Amino acid sequence: MRTPLVLLSARLLDPLTGTFLPETALAVSDGRIAALGDDREIRALAGPSTTVIDLKGAVVTPGLVDGHLHPVSGAELTHGLDLSGCTGLDAVREALAGEVRRLAPGAWLRGWGLDPNVFGARPVTSAALAPVLDGVPALLQLFDAHSVLASARALELAGVDGPRTFDQAAEVVCDDAGRPTGLLLEDAACELVERAAPQPTRAERRARLATVLGAMAAAGLTGGHAMDANGDSLTFYAELDAAGELPLRLRVAPWCQPGTDAAGIRALIDGQGTGGALWRTEGVKLFMDGTIDNGTAWLERPDCHGESTHAFWPDPDAYTRALGQLHAAGVPTATHAIGDAAVRHALDAVEKAQADGGRGVRHRIEHIETVPDDTLRRFAELGVIASMQPTHCCDFTRADHTDNWSRRLGEERASRAWRCRDLTDAGATVVLGSDWPIAPYPPLGVMAGARHRRPSRDLTRPPHGPDQALTPLEALQGMTVNAARAAGEEHEAGRLAPGFRADLTVLADNPLTTAATDLPVLPVLLTVLGGRLTHRATRL
């Protein structure tokens, strides 16, 4: 047996029970766990070329998997000025002014992570930033990545001087006189100005992606469910994989947008299963709505501004038909559904597809930010995976409901935010993720947020919906066994057992007994992907 890697003196944590296995060592062969045993037994399997690591009592878990992230688009969106730490309008203006001073004449300013809460109760408009962006073409991505704030000069260069009509629920927001305010909602509107801005070279984009993926591995991630295949994504994954430089195992879901015809759906079906050693196209991503913060979610009752009343698909029945066609072809789907009406419609569509063609396909709903009681049980009844991002609740809402998200929804709906606990108790499989670049990708931070539900910037602040917190074991399961089940890989991933993939995360201590507020800084000592070291701390 060829054993390229042996780990000794380990504490092997079982994510099913939350207890340590009796074995203290493991051996890897052909990318899988070949054997578990005591140190003496496993050391005997090592050969001259075997890498032998004494973990000195460190804790080994199955590799942590982010259930929802956007590696390629995230690497592009997070280039430029990071505004995610700005909590007020003055801080945003100060950051922008500093960046303007560093810009070459005529250069574009790019920013990301802008929190709409900095505008308070006022509309999100570029006029609020005009004093520092006078004559500067600027594109500022809001944190939800569904909206962009463009400066007056950027709009001018793009030729955007009034409202536009789109095939999807997108909008160039205009004032009463028909003049653009700078706020662009959803991709179709954002792209109007994006196209006018300078674009990075292909080599620059690939280098950024490689850097981001390496950092993700260093944070303990061994895999991710990539929720887009836009642009050069698949080509980049293939190139990195072929070069032995892909440090994450990626499951990729290309988009099915409104207006996709029969040929487009057939192309999505035919593309399933393509990939390489560490990445594969499996599933299709659909959108049922936008976001609550920018008024493009689909709610059963309008928000406080009378917005969030429509589906992303102008004809929701067309979405239902598309999902039904994918289901009939055996293709799993992941539907972005944030508002209660969107979640209900997505569940209805899955129920109809199952009635027409059986239950052999595993579907998911992403985000699920607010849902009523009668929706909860349907996830388990229909076998629909609940894919959730608890750090969105932590970092973008407040316990007192004074944030933009909560104000828009009102007390009743804001009080049922990110119902991780209720969905788990209702029997749903809850998968955790970051939705990076919307929120930070380190998985220990995601697991911590699911437990404490406090703002990561200030852990002394009260939690939002503490009754919806997960236990330490449930949080770990959300990024191990549940992520494997969501991908239909529970027979080969998410556990420490012979024959399972040797995707491993090694931590300095037990994540189940580490306080939730301390978990994000728990050292990641080793990350292993298919038996290959993708991260090794200097102390090992």
ZAROKE-491062 format. One record per residue: z, y, x of N, C-alpha, C, CB in turn. Coordinates in steps of 0.2 Angstrom, whole numbers, plus 5000, padded with zeros to 4 digits. Each point is the difference from the previous one (the first is absolute). Glycine has a CB too. Layout:
N
ZYXZYXZYXZYX;...
! end
This chain:
540
500049945004500050064996500050065004500649944991;498950115009500050065003500550054997498749985003;501850045001500550044997500050075004500749904997;498950155001500050065004500650045000498850004998;501649994996500650055000500649964997499250094998;501449925006500649974998500550054999499749895006;500750114989500550054999500749964999499250084994;501349945011500649975000500650044998499549935009;501050044990500750044998499950054995500349995012;499349994983499950044994500449994994498850015004;501350034992500249994993499550014995501150055003;498749894994499450004996500250014993499449925008;500450134989500250034993499549974995500550105005;499849864990499649984995499950054994500449885003;499050154996500050054994500149974993499350065008;500749884991500149974994500750004998499049935001;501450055004500849994998500450065003499849885000;499950165005500450055004500549975005499950074990;500049875011500549965005499649995006500749954991;499650035015499749985006499949935000500650095006;498849894997499949935000500449975006498850024996;501349915003500449975006499750005006500549934992;498850075009499750005006500150075004499149924995;500850085011500150065004499450025004501249975001;498249994999499450015004499449984996500749995011;498750044991499449984997499550005005500350044989;499249925010499449995004499450024996500549915008;499050124995499350024997499549965003500450114998;499149864998499449975002499450024995500749905006;498850124997499450014996500150054995499649895002;500850164999500250064996500549984994498850045003;501549904997500449984995500749985003499049974993;501550035003500749975003499949935000500650094995;499549885011499949935002500649964999499150035008;501550004993500649975000500650045000499449915006;501150074991500750035000500549955003499750084990;500749955013500649955003500550045004499149915000;501350065004500550035004499650025006501049944996;499350105008499750035006499849955005500750094999;499749855002499849955005499349974997501249985003;498850004991499449964997499450055001500749944992;499350125006499450045000499850025007500450054989;500149965015499850025007499649945004501150075000;499149874998499649945002499350014999501049934999;498850104996499350014998499650055004500349974988;500050075016499750055003499649975006500950084997;498549955005499649985005500050055006499349934992;500350065013500050055005499750074998499849915008;499850094986499750064998500450034994498949975004;501650004994500450024994500450065001500049884996;499950175000500550065000500649984997499150084999;501549925004500649984998500550065000499949895004;500350134990500450064999500749984997499050074998;501549955006500749994997500250064996500349935011;499850064983500150064995500850025000499049964993;501450005010500750025001500350024994499850045011;500149914984500350014993499750054995501049985006;498450054996499650044996499849964993499650075010;500349974985499849974994499250004999501150044995;498749905003499349994999499949994992499849955011;499750094987499850004993499349984999500950084997;498849904998499349994999499750075001500149914992;499350105011499750065001500050054994499349955008;500950114993500050054994499350024998501250045004;498749964990499350024997500150064996499649885001;500050175000499950064995499649984995500250085009;500049924985499749984994499450054997501049944997;499050125006499550054998500050065005500249974988;499250035016499950055005499350015001501149975005;498750094998499350025001499950025008499950044988;500049915016500050015007499450055002500549885002;498950104996499550055003500050074997499349895001;500750114992500050074997500750035002499349964991;501250015010500750035002499950035007500649924993;499150045012499950025007499650075000500149885004;499550134991499650065000500350054996499049945000;501450054995500350054996500650035004499749944989;500650025015500650025004499850045006500749914995;498750115006499850035006500150084998499249915004;501150135000500150074999500750014999498950014995;501350055002500750024999500449964995499550125003;501049864999500549964996500450054996500049905008;499950104986500450054996500649964996499050074999;501049865002500549964996500750025001499249915001;501050125004500750025001500150074997500049935010;499550114987500250064997500250004993499150055008;501549984991500349994994500050064996500849925004;498950144998500050064997499350035002501350014999;498550044997499450045001500050045006499850004988;500850035014500050045006499949955006500850084995;499549865005499949955005499249985001501249964998;498550034996499349995001499650065003500149924990;500150145008499650065002500150005008500150064989;500549935013500250015007499649945004501150054997;498949895000499649955004499350015000500849924996;498950114999499350025000499850055004500049974989;500550085012499950065004499949985007500650084992;499949875010500049985007499449965002501249994999;498549974996499449975001499450045000500549914994;499550155002499450055000500050035007500150024988;500549995015500050035007499749965005501050064997;499049875002499749965005499349984999501149955001;498650074993499349984998499550055004500449964989;499150005013499450045002499750044995499849915009;499950154992499750044995499549964996500150105007;499949904986499649964996500149934999499250085004;501349904999500249925000500449994993500149995013;499849954985500349984993500849985002498849964995;501650065000500749975001500149944995500450125003;499849835000500149944995500849995000498949955003;501350034991500849995000500049944995500350125002;500349854998500149944995500850004999499049945005;501150024989500749994998500350064997500149935009;499550124988500350054996500349984994499150075005;501649954994500449984994499950064995500849935007;498950054987500050054995500650034998499049944996;501650035005500650034999500250065003500449894998;499250135008500150065003499850064996499849945011;499850054984499850054996500450024994498949975003;501749994997500450004994499749994993500750085007;499449974989499850004993499350035000501149994995;498750045010499350045000499449955001500650105004;498949924994499449965001499849995007499650034989;500149915013499849995007499350035001500749895000;499350165003499450045002500050025007500050044988;499449975014499950035007500250075001499149925002;500950124992500250075001500750015003499350024990;501249935008500750005003500050005008500449944989;499050035014500049995007499550055003500349884999;499450174997499450045002500350055006499549994988;501150035012500250055006499949975006500850054993;499349885008499949975007499349965000501249995001;498450014994499449965000499450054999500649894996;499550175005499550054999499449995004500950084996;498549905001499449995004500049935004499950125001;500649844998500049945004499849944995501050045007;498549924995499949944995500549955001498850035001;501549954994500649965000500049944995500750095005;499449854997500149954995500749975001498749975000;501750034995500749975000500049954995500550115003;499649834999500149944996500750004997499249935007;500950064987500650004997500349935001499750084991;500949915008500349935002499849944997501050065003;498749954990499849954996499349975002500750054991;499049995014499349985002499550004994500549935010;499750094985499550014994499850074999500549904995;499750155009499950074999500050035006500550004989;499150065012499950045006500150074998499249915005;501150134999500050074999499550035005501250004996;498350045002499550035004500150075000499249914998;500750125008500150075001499350044997500849995010;499350074989499450044997499449995004500850084995;499349935012499449995005499749934999500650095008;499949864992499749934999499649994994501049965006;499250074988499649994994499350045001501149994993;499050075010499450045001499549965005500650114999;499649865006499549965004499749944997500750045010;499749934985499849944996499650024994501049945004;498950134995499650024994500449984993499049995007;501650004993500449994994500350064997500349895005;499350144990500250064997500250004993499350055008;500749894989500249994993500149934998499350104998;500849884996500249934998499449965001500850044992;499349895008499549955001500149944995499950035012;499649944987500149944995499949935005499650074990;500849885008500049945004500049944996500650065009;499249884994500049944996500749974999498849985004;501750055000500649974999500550064999499749905008;500950084991500550054998500250045006500549934991;499150125012500150045005499950074998499649915008;500650144996500050074997500050055006500649974989;499050085011500150065004500450054995498949985007;501750034995500550044996499850075000500949925002;499050114992499850075000500550044996498849975001;501250105000500450044996499750024994500550055010;499849994986499750024993499350035001501250014996;498750025010499350035001499549965003500650105001;499649834999499549965003500049995008499350024989;501150025014500050005007500549945003499850135000;499949835005500449955003500750035003498949935002;501650034996500750025003500149975007500450004988;499249955014500049975006500349934999500250105006;500049884989500349934999499449964997501250044997;498749905007499549964998500349934998499250065008;500749914987500349944997499549945001500850074992;499549885011499649935001499450015004500449974989;499449975014499550005005499450044999500449895002;499350104992499350034999500050075001499849914992;500850135006500150075001500150025007500450014988;500149955015500250015007499449995005501149964997;498450005001499449995005499650065000500149874998;499950174997499550065000500250045006499950004987;500750015014500250045006500049965007500650084992;499649865007500149955006499350005004500949934994;498650075002499349995003499850065004499749934990;500650135008499850065004500450015007499850054989;500849915011500450005006499749965006501050024993;499250005013499849965006500349934999499950105008;499749854995500249934999500249975007499349984989;501249985012500149975006499449955002501350014999;498649975008499649955002500249934998499650085009;499949884991500249934998500549975006498949984994;501050045012500549985005500750024999499049995008;501050084990500750034999500349964994499650115004;500049874991500349974994500349935002499250074992;500449905012500249935002500650005004498949964999;501250095006500550015004500750014996499250045009;500750014986500650024996500249934996499650124999;500049844999500249944996500349965004499050014993;500849975013500349965005500750025002498949975004;501250104997500650025001500549994994499550095008;500349934986500449994994500249934999499550094995;500049865006500249934999500549975005498949994995;501050045012500549985005500750024998499150015008;500950054990500750034998500349964994499650125004;500049864991500249964995500349935002499250064993;500549915012500249945003500750015003498849965002;501350105002500650015003500650024995499350055010;500549974984500550014995500249934997499550124998;500249835004500249934997499549974995501150045002;498350004996499549974996499649955003500050114994;499949835003499549955002499450004995500949945005;499150104989499549994996500050064995500049885001;499550134995499950054995499549984995500450095008;499749934986499550004994499750075000500649914993;498850095010499650065001499650014993499949995013;500350074984499750014993499450055000501249994996;498450005009499350035000499649975005500550114996;498849905004499649975005499450065001500249884997;500150185003499550065000499750015007500650054990;498849985010499750025006499949945005500550114998;499749905008499949955005500649955000499450085007;501149924988500649965001499849935002500550074991;499149895006499949935001499749995007499849984988;499750075014499749995007500650025005498950044995;501550005004500550015005500549945000500050134998;500249844997500449945000499749955004500550034989;498849965009499649955004500050015007499349984990;500650085012499950015007500749995004499150094997;501549945000500649995003500249925000500350124996;499549854999500249935000499649965005500250014988;499250005013499649975004500250015008499050014992;501350055009500250025006500749985002499250094999;501149874996500749985001500550064999499649905007;500250154990500450065000500350024993499350045010;500649914985500350024993500749975000498849994995;501750055005500749985000500349984993500150075010;499549944985500349984993499549964997500650114999;499749854996499549954996499950044994500549895005;498950134993499850044995499749964994499950105008;500349924986499749974994499750074996500849894999;498550115001499750064998499750004993499750025012;500450034984499850004993499550064999501149954996;498350055004499550054999500150034993499249955008;500550114991500150034994499549994995500550095006;499749914987499550004995500150064996500049874999;499650185001500150064997499650014993500150045012;500150004984499750024994499250015001501050054995;498649925001499350005001499749945004500150134999;500349835003499849945004499649964995500950005008;498449984993499649964996500149935001499250104999;500449864998500049935001499949985007499749984988;499850055015499849995007500550015004498850024998;501650045001500650025004500549955000499750114999;500549864995500549954999499849945003500450054990;499049935010499749945003500150005008499249984990;500650085012500150015008500749995002499150085000;501449954996500749995001500249935000500250114995;499649855000500149935000499749965006500050014987;499450015014499749965006500350025007498950004993;501450065007500350015006500749975002499450114999;500949864996500649975000500049945006500350034988;500249975016500149955005499750025007500049924991;499650135009499750025006500650035005498950034994;501049965012500550025005500049975006500750024991;499949985013500049975006500749965001499350095005;500949905001500649965001500650034997499549965011;500650114989500650034998499950054994500449995012;499050024985499950044995499549964995500250115007;499949914987499649974995499950044993500349885005;499150124992500050044994500249954994499050075005;501549954992500349954995500350054994500249905008;499450104987500350044994499550075000501249955001;499050084993499650074999500550054997498949944997;501150125005500450054998499750044995500650005011;499850014983499750054995500650054999499349914995;500450155002500550054998500050014992499850065012;500849944986500150014992500250084999500349884998;500050155007500150075000500150035006500649984989;499750085012500150045006500750005001499050074998;501349995003500750015001500350054995499849985013;500950014987500450044996500050075002500749904996;499450115011500150065003499450054999500749945008;498750034992499550054999499750004993499749995012;500649974983499850014993499549954998500450115000;499449845004499549964999500249924999499350085007;501349914992500249944998499849994992501050005008;499149944990499949984993500649984996498849975003;501550084993500649994997499949994992500650075009;499949904988500049994993500150064996500449885002;500050175002500150074997499850055006500949964991;498850095007499950055005500650025004499050044994;500949995013500550025003500250074998499749935010;500850114993500250064998499550055000501149975004;498350025000499550055000499449984995500350035012;499849924984499549974996499549965004500250104992;499949885014499549975004500249925000499850115007;499849864997500149925001499949974994500850025009;498749994987499849974994499449965000500550104995;499249895010499449965000500049955006499450094995;500249855004499949955005499550035005500249914992;499850065014499650015006499349984998500949995008;499049954988499449984997499950044994500149885005;499450164994499850044994500049954994499450095007;500449854994500049954995500449945002498950034996;501849975002500449955002499849934999500950084998;498749914997499749934998499649985005500150024988;499550035016499649985005500449975006499250094997;501449935004500549975005500149934998500550125003;499749874991500249944997499449955001500850054992;498649975007499449955001499949995007499550054990;500650005015499949995007500649955002499550115002;501149904996500549955002499949934998500850095000;498949914993499949934998499449965003500350054989;499249995014499549975004500249985006499250074995;501349975009500349975006500449944999500050125004;500449884991500449954998499649934999500950084995;498649935001499649944999499749975006499750054989;500250005016499749975007500549985005499150084998;501549924999500649985005500250055005499649894998;500350175000500250065005500650034998498850025003;501749985001500750034998499950085000500649905005;499750134991500050085000500650035002499149994991;500950075011500650055001499850064997500449945011;500050084983499850064996500650055002499449934991;500350135011500450065001500250024993499550045011;501149964987500350024993500750035001499349914994;500750155005500650045001500450024994499550045010;500149984985500350024994500149954995499550115001;500949904994500249944995499349984996501250044999;498450004999499449984996499549965005500150104992;499949925014499649975005500249935001499750115006;501049884995500349935002499849964993500950055008;499349984987499949954994499349984999500950064994;498649995007499349984999499849955005499750114996;500549895011499949955005500349934998500050095009;500649914988500249944998499649974994501250045004;498650004991499649984995499449975002500550094993;499249945013499349985002500149935003499750125002;500949875002500149935003500149954995500550065010;499949964984500149954995499449984997501150054998;498450005001499449984997499649965004500050114994;499949905013499749965004500249935001499850105006;500949894993500349945000499849964994500950045007;499150004987499849964994499349985000500950074994;498749975009499349985001499849955005499850114996;500649885009499849965006500649975004499150075001;501549924996500549965003500450055005499349904999;501250065004500550045004500049995007500750004990;498749975013500049985007499950065005499649904996;500450165002499950065005500750045000498750004998;501550025008500650045000499850075001500649915006;499650134989499950074999500650045002499149984991;500850085011500650055002499950074997500149945011;500550094988500050074998500350045005500049974988;499750085014500350045006500450074997499149955008;501450064995500450064999500550004994499150065005;500749934989500549994994500650055001499649884999;500250195001500550055001500550014994499250055008;500549944986500550014994499749954994500350125004;500149844994499849954994500549994995499249955008;500750044986500549994995500249935000499650094993;501049905004500349935000499549944998501150064997;498549964998499649944997499549985005500250044988;499750005017499449985005500349955005499550114998;501249895003500249965006499949935000500950095000;499249884994500049934999499349975001501050004993;498550045006499349985000499849985007499850074990;500449965015499849995007500149925001500350125004;500349864995500249935001499649954995501150035004;498849994990499749964995499249995002500850054991;498950015012499349995002499949985007499850094991;500849915013499949985007499750065004499949884997;500250185001499850065003500550025005499350034990;500549985016500450025006500150084999499549915008;501250114993500250075000500050025007500649994989;498950055013500050035007500250075000499049935003;501650085000500450075000500150035006500549954990;499650115010500250045006500650044999498750015003;501949964999500650044998500150065004500549894997;499250125009500150065004499750064996500149935011;499450064985499750054996500650034996498849955000;501650014996500550034996500550035005499949914992;500350065014500550035004499850075003500349895003;499150124999499850065003499650054996500049935010;499850064984499650044997500350024993499049965006;501650014992500350024994500850015002499249934993;501150105002500750015001500549974994499650115006;501049884996500449974996500250044994500549945009;499550134992500150054994499450024996500950045007;498549934995499450004996499750085000500449904993;499850135013499750075001499350005003501250045000;498649905002499350005004499550004995500549935009;498950084994499450014996499849944996499650075009;500549874994499849934996500550004994499649945011;501050074990500549994995499950064994500849945008;499150124995499950054995499449994995500550085008;499049894995499449994996500149954995499350035010;501149924992500249944995500550014995499649935009;500950114993500650014995500549955001499250054992;501449965006500649965001499849924999500850104998;499049894996499949934998499649965005500150034988;499349995013499649965005500250015007499050024992;501350045010500250005007500649965001499650115000;500749874995500649955001499849935001500750084993;498749915006499849935001499549995005500149984988;500150055018499550015006500149945004500150125000;499349855002499949955005500549944998499650085009;500349894986500549954997500049935004499950064988;500249955018500049935004500549954998499750075010;500949964988500649954998499849974993500850075006;499049974990499849974993499449955000500550114995;499049915009499449955001500349945003499250105001;501249905004500249945003500449964995500150065011;500449974986500449974995499649974994500950075003;498549964996499649974994499549955003500050114995;500149875011499649945003499450015003500549944991;499450135010499350025004500149995007499850084992;499749905012499950005007499950075002499649885001;500950155003499950075002499950005008500850044991;498649995010499850015007500150075002499149914999;501150105007500250075003499550025005501249984998;498650085002499650035004500150085001499149914997;500550125008500150075001499550044997500549975011;498950014987499450044998499850055006500449984988;499850005018499850045006499350024999500949955008;498950124993500450055003500450044995499150005008;501049984986500450044995500750005002499249974991;501149985012500649995003500049965006500550014988;500050005016500149975007499949924999500750105005;499049875000499949935000500549965003498850035000;501749995004500549955003500349964994500250085010;499749854991500349964994500750004999499049935002;501450085003500750014999500250064996500249945011;499450114990500250064996499849994992499850075010;499749894989499849984993500549964997498850005003;501449955001500649954997500650044999499549905006;500750154999500650044999499950044994500250005012;499250034986500050044994500049964994499350075007;500549874993500149964994500749984999498949955002;501550065003500849994999500450064999499849905007;500050154996500550064999499750064996500449985011;498950024988499650054996500250075001500049914991;500250115015500250065002499450045004501249965000;498850105000499550045005500149985007499950094992;499549895011500149985007500250065005499249904998;500650165000500150065003500850015000498850054998;501549934997500750024999500449954996499750125001;500549835003500349944997500750024996499449925009;500950144992500650024997499950024993500450035011;498949984987499950024993500049944995499350095005;500849924989500149954995499449964999500950064995;499249875003499449964999499750014993500549925008;498850074992499750014993499949934997499350105005;501149894990500049944996500349945004499050044995;501649975007500349955005500149934996500650095006;499449914987500049944997499349965001500850054991;498749985012499449965001499949985007499550074991;501149935013499949985007500049925000500750105003;499049885002499949935002500649985004498750004999;501449935001500549985005499749995007500649944991;499850065014499649995007499649945000501050055005;499249894992499549945000499450024996501049925001;499050114993499450014996499650055004500649984990;499650075014499650045004499649975005500850094998;499649865006499749965005499449964996501150005007;499149974988499549954996499450044998500949934996;499250145003499450044998499550015005500850064992;499449935014499550015006499949935004500450125001;499849834996499949935003499749954995500950025008;499649944988499749954996499650034994501049935003;499250134994499750034995499350025002501150034994;498950005012499350025002499549955001500650095005;499749854997499649945001499849974993500649975011;499850034984499849984994499550054997501149954998;498950115003499650054997499349985003500950094998;499049895008499449995003499849924999500250095008;500249874988499849934999500149965006499250044992;501249985013500149975006500749975001499250085005;501249914990500749985000500049935003500350074990;499249895011500049945003499950005008499549954990;500450115012499950015008500350065003499049934998;501350114998500350065002500650024997498850045003;501650015000500650024997500649965001499350054992;500749895012500649965001500049985008500049964988;500650025014500049975007500149924999500650115004;498849864996500049934999499449975004500550014989;499549935014499449975003499450004996500849935006;498650094997499450014996499950064998500149894997;500450165002499950064998499750055006500949984991;498850075007499750055005500650025004499150044993;500749975014500550035004500050075001499949905007;500250134987500050084999500850014999498850014995;501450025010500850015001500250075002500049885003;500550144994500350075002500749985002499450064991;500849975015500749985003500350075001499649905006;501050104991500550054999500650005004499550024989;500850035013500650005004500649974996499650105007;500449914987500649974996499749984993500850085006;499749904990499849974993499850064995500849905002;498650104996499850064995500449994993498950015006;501449934993500350004994500850025000499349904997;500950115009500750025000500050075003500449895001;499150145002499950065002500050054994499449965011;501050094990500050054994499450034999501150035003;498749984991499350034998499950065003500149954989;500450105012499950065004499849995007500750064992;499649895011499849985007499449965001501350015002;498549964993499449955001499450035003500449944990;499450125009499450035003500050005007499850074990;500849945013500050005008500349945003500250124998;499849824998500149945003499449985005500749964990;499550035016499449995005499649944998500750055009;498749964992499549944999499849985008499550044989;500849905012499949975007499449975002501249994999;498549984995499449965002499649994993500549945009;498850074992499649984994499449955003500250124995;499849835001499549955002499549994994500949945007;498550054995499449994995499749945002499950124997;500149834999499749935002500249985006499150034993;501549985010500249985006499950055006499849884996;499850175002499850055005500550065000498849974999;501550055007500550065000499650064999500849945007;499350104987499750064999500550065001499349954992;501350035009500550055002500649975004499750084990;500549945015500649985004500450055003499449905002;501350114995500450055003500249995007500550014988;499650045015500250005008500649955001499450115002;501149894993500649975001499949925000500650104995;498849875003499949935000499649985006500050004987;
! end
